[in-house]
Amino acid sequence: MTALEASRHSRPVRINALLVAGAVILALVALAAVFAPLLSAWPPTRIDHLSFLEPPGPGHLFGTDSNGMDVYSRVLHAARIDLGVAVAAVALAVTVGTLVGLIVGYIGGWADELTMRGLDVVQAFPVFILALTVVAFLGNSIPTLVLAIGLINAPPYARMMRAEVRSLREHIFVEAAECAGNSRTSIMFRHLLPNALTPILVIAPLNCGWAILMLAGLSFVGLGVTVPQAEWGAMISAGAADIVGGRWWTTIFPGTALFITVLGFNLVGEGLQQITGRRR
Amino acid sequence: MRLVVFVSRRLALLAPVLIGVSIATFVLIRVLPGDPVLLIVPETATAQDIADTRERYGLDRPLVVQYLDYVAGIFRGDFGSSITTNRPIATDLAQRLPLTLELVVLALAIALVLAITGGLYAARHVGRWPDHVTRIGALIGNSLPEFWLGLVFILVLFQGLGIAPPPTGRIGTGFDVVRVTGFISIDAALSGNPAAFLSALHHLMLPVMTLALVITAPMLRSVRASAIETRDGDSFRCAEAHGLADRVLSRAYLVRQTLIRLPTLAAIIFGNLLGGSVLIEFVFSWQGLGQWALRGLLLRDYPVIQAFVLVTATAYVLVFLLADILQAALDPRVKV
């Protein structure tokens, strides 16, 4: 064994700093979401009739908003909705997109052609505008928001999967599997899917970041989650009126939480891209 | 000649997408639950009143007839009227579109300049501090919610330091600008009123800054990455080994190859900007297309929503076409 080979084999697994930083941020946010009731003395929708728009202090760590609700408690509890909706929506997008891309990529023909033209039309709409329209009509319950954000984010996955499958389809291992008499379903799900999944799983964390921003944006303009439910975008929206007058705490705290969470997803996404060699 | 063929072929491909977009918009708004007629009629309306209203707006006709009528109207410049204000949609569009375009185009132009200069500079200093600053900046910019950033700017630059105007719309109060082009800053300049012109520019400052900063991030990353890729590529190293002058190397080899992918990305960003401008207009009480659409969405004013979605999607598709053409012009390898 040459020295070069030896060094290659004994090379320790490199720890990616971005990935670790992002994972730590997301773990903290997830913990805050899970233990929110234990970490805050006030329930998120309880009104303190003695203090409206009170600045941060010992009684209310992050102050109170114009409804007399505790900002600290609301920022923590909001992580539940924001993280939950974003992760669920991206899971839906990945599932639907992957399935569609896998099937049309493998069987090809008119189903493929029709699907791709359909995707062309869907992707001709700017995503946020499509989200606004769908949510305005379907309503703003949590399951509807997950459904809308999930389906709107699905087309890129379908395209990615289709492209991967179409190139994999030509490989000899697929031909071998076909000759061995495997069913189409088995070829798609046991041979093609596992080999085509990497690029999709690398994009998913970045997509979670966009999904949170989309949810917060919808709530910000009043079409997503609404007060008194605790959600960062809705809190920022409610606090926007307090800014002129210098009452910063009702917008700065939820906004910072939103920013840090999205940053966490982006760090993880960037780290994964570096590890898999998709970005330098 | 090659470009002419390319453009005409792209235009031919565009038609089915635009038809698809118009059908999708039309069907989407009618299939989704929520009957607009029930929102128009008063709560005491009888079944007969509802049927009359439906007939008056032509909503009782078959969908295909309604669609063809709608498309025929668009070709005459008639988008129908709002069901909540009764104003013709075309009038509102003409008034509000320039306000949104001013924001979007300025932000995109500034972001392109920042991304290209910053990205090339960072690529020239890989691994050193200008590069680190660029990468951290891009990461932060990619994670910032634009609507919140706008509010932070209002808090710091208006409320705190007092160097920005209040977020109360397009221009300060008391200025009467005659509409010529619809672009307020241009109209103010044309009217020969320097105070109005300055006020118009001043009010552009925060919203444009917010949008530009947020969209610079992804483009900066892309320019940096492709500049590094180009510089490490065979053609560039070969040219360098031949001893070409730095100026030739950078212009003919580095910049052109680096920017090949930028038009497509900029087109995607343009779509994001159209969406983001809805949020930014909300923050700055900017009476553009976004605020108009938002009111329409909240009141389910379906002709307004339909026109908004159709106009933004068409603009997005056309910008994509432009990006494809630019890319074909930059890159001779693009297949016609």
Interface residues (C-beta under 8 A of the other chain):
Chain A: R117 G118 D120 V121 V122 A124 F125 P126 V127 F128 I129 L130 A131 L132 T133 V134 A136 F137 L138 G139 G209 L213 A216 G217 F220 V221 G222 L223 G233 I236 A240 I243 V244 G245 G246 W248 T251 I252 G255 L258 F259 V262 L263 N266 L267 E270 R279 R280
Chain B: P16 V17 G20 V21 A24 L28 I29 L32 P33 G34 L139 I140 N142 S143 L144 P145 F147 W148 L151 V152 I154 L155 F158 Q159 G160 P166 P167 A225 I228 E229 G271 N272 L274 G275 G276 V278 L279 F282 V283 A293 L294 L297 L298 R300 I305 F308 V309 T312 A313 Y316 V317
